[in-house]
Amino acid sequence: MGKTLRALTSNNNLIGNYVKGIMEHGDMIDNYITHYLVLTGLHIVKKNDKYIMIDGFPRLMEQADFFIEKEAKLERDFVVIQYVLSKEKAIERLMSRAKLESRDDDTLEAMNTRIAIFENETMSVLKHFEDMGKLVKIDAE
């Protein structure tokens, strides 16, 4: 998802500039934008009978509900993969990525915002998928 959103930010237009501003602060992109992108990807995959891996989505319960509903409509099964690592290791890797990729959205402030969102919002989403038997955890330390 992040790669697709960063591609949008490379366009100097209304949508690109809007998404770029949100990403630079480490905030969550509005659901109507992420839902549209995911729905487009799911439609393309269904049309071409392919598989898809969506990185970084869903992060909020509303997004999870949207995803589950769309997958059911498309009669597709899915799993959610969680790479489990400490907050310290996550920040270390994000800082390394920021140096390698020169990303505007990889500031320490933005990273801390994204980690807080993960702890406050995404953990409950992961628990929901775990309760459904759809979560696969991978040790990423």
C-alpha positions in Angstrom: 0.0 0.0 0.0 2.8 2.4 0.9 4.5 2.0 -2.5 1.2 2.8 -4.3 0.6 5.8 -2.0 4.2 7.1 -2.6 3.6 6.8 -6.3 0.5 9.1 -5.9 2.7 11.6 -4.1 5.1 11.9 -7.0 2.2 13.7 -8.9 2.1 17.4 -8.2 -1.7 17.5 -8.2 -4.6 17.7 -5.7 -4.5 14.0 -4.7 -0.8 13.6 -4.7 -0.2 16.7 -2.6 -2.9 15.7 -0.2 -1.5 12.2 0.3 2.0 13.6 0.6 1.1 15.9 3.4 -0.5 13.1 5.4 2.4 10.7 4.9 5.0 13.3 5.8 3.4 13.5 9.3 3.1 9.7 9.6 -0.7 9.9 9.9 -3.2 7.4 8.4 -4.5 8.0 4.9 -8.2 8.5 4.8 -10.2 5.3 4.3 -12.0 6.4 1.2 -8.6 6.7 -0.6 -7.2 3.3 0.8 -10.5 1.6 0.1 -10.6 2.7 -3.5 -7.0 1.6 -4.1 -7.6 -1.8 -2.5 -10.9 -2.3 -4.3 -9.2 -1.5 -7.6 -6.4 -4.0 -6.9 -8.9 -6.7 -5.9 -10.9 -6.1 -9.0 -7.8 -6.4 -11.2 -6.7 -9.6 -9.4 -10.2 -11.2 -9.7 -10.5 -10.3 -13.4 -7.1 -11.9 -14.1 -7.4 -14.8 -11.7 -4.3 -13.8 -9.9 -3.2 -13.5 -6.2 -2.4 -10.4 -4.4 -0.3 -9.4 -1.4 -1.4 -6.1 0.2 1.3 -4.6 2.5 0.2 -2.2 5.2 -3.6 -2.7 4.9 -5.8 -3.0 6.8 -4.6 -1.0 9.8 -7.9 0.1 11.2 -11.0 -1.9 12.1 -13.1 -0.1 9.5 -10.6 -1.1 6.9 -10.6 -4.7 8.1 -14.4 -4.8 7.9 -14.2 -3.3 4.3 -11.6 -5.9 3.3 -13.4 -8.9 4.8 -16.7 -7.8 3.1 -15.0 -7.4 -0.3 -13.1 -10.7 -0.1 -16.4 -12.4 0.7 -18.2 -10.8 -2.2 -15.3 -11.9 -4.5 -15.5 -15.4 -2.9 -11.8 -15.3 -2.1 -10.0 -16.6 1.0 -7.2 -14.7 2.6 -4.6 -14.8 5.4 -3.0 -11.9 7.3 0.7 -12.0 7.9 2.1 -10.2 10.9 5.9 -9.7 11.2 6.5 -9.6 15.0 9.3 -7.4 16.2 10.1 -5.0 19.1 9.5 -1.3 18.8 13.2 -0.6 19.1 14.0 -3.0 16.1 11.2 -1.4 14.1 12.6 2.1 14.6 16.1 0.8 13.8 14.9 -0.7 10.5 12.8 2.4 9.6 15.8 4.6 10.2 18.0 2.4 8.0 15.3 2.4 5.3 15.1 6.2 5.5 18.9 6.5 4.8 18.7 4.0 1.9 15.6 5.3 0.2 15.7 9.0 1.1 12.0 9.0 2.0 10.4 12.2 3.2 8.0 10.3 5.4 10.6 8.4 7.4 11.3 11.1 10.1 11.6 10.0 13.7 8.4 12.0 14.4 6.5 10.3 11.6 7.8 6.9 12.7 6.6 7.4 16.3 3.2 8.5 15.0 2.9 5.3 12.9 4.0 3.1 15.8 1.5 4.8 18.1 -1.2 4.1 15.5 -0.1 0.5 15.3 -0.2 0.1 19.1 -3.5 1.9 19.5 -5.4 0.8 16.4 -3.8 -2.0 14.4 -3.2 -4.4 17.3 -7.0 -4.8 17.8 -7.3 -5.5 14.0 -4.7 -8.2 14.3 -6.5 -9.7 17.3 -9.7 -9.7 15.3 -8.0 -11.7 12.4 -6.4 -14.0 15.0 -9.8 -14.7 16.5 -11.0 -15.5 12.9 -8.1 -18.0 12.5 -6.7 -15.8 9.7 -3.5 -14.5 11.3 0.0 -15.9 10.6 2.7 -14.5 12.9 6.4 -14.5 11.8 9.2 -13.7 14.1 11.0 -10.7 12.5 13.5 -9.8 15.2 
